[in-house]
Amino acid sequence: MVLTEKETATIKDLQTQEQACIEKYDKYANEATDHVLKDLFTTLKQHEEKHHQSLGQVLNGQVPSCDCNDSEGKMYTPVASYGAGVESDAKKHDCFLATDSIGTEKLVSGEYNTDVFVFGDSDVRKLLADIQIEEQNHAEMLYKYKVANSMA
């Protein structure tokens, strides 16, 4: 598979977004107070690393397989660490990190939603659509964390 100049630039832009997510989740895993949120950020960082690698494979002319039926967000059930009515500085800080991350996931998901139409190859479009679903799942997981901890 040979990418056009526009397709190559789009993949590189998406890789930049994924790299920013990797760095954000690494930073946030270190900053989070709650161990459940730390673990979630670590998991999300690993997912973003996989996305970055998949995009790298596309740049090298190969399209990795995808399942296009992710349900990780639906299946995620975080354990509450903060009780209702508790308004500690740690809870406020963790709420900020989770909320900021949801915003990031929305932006990245939107990029995939738009950029999928740049590609002529249906396998690349399928991969990008799958990654977009995974980004939506990340936002859902973060939201469920907030709900479980009376932050939403």
Secondary structure, DSSP 8 states (H G I E B T S, - for coil): ----HHHHHHHHHHHHHHHHHHHHHHHHHHH-SSHHHHHHHHHHHHHHHHHHHHHHHHHTT------S---HHHH------S-TT---HHHHHHHHHHHHHHHHHHHHHHHHHHHGGG---HHHHHHHHHHHHHHHHHHHHHHHHHHHTT--
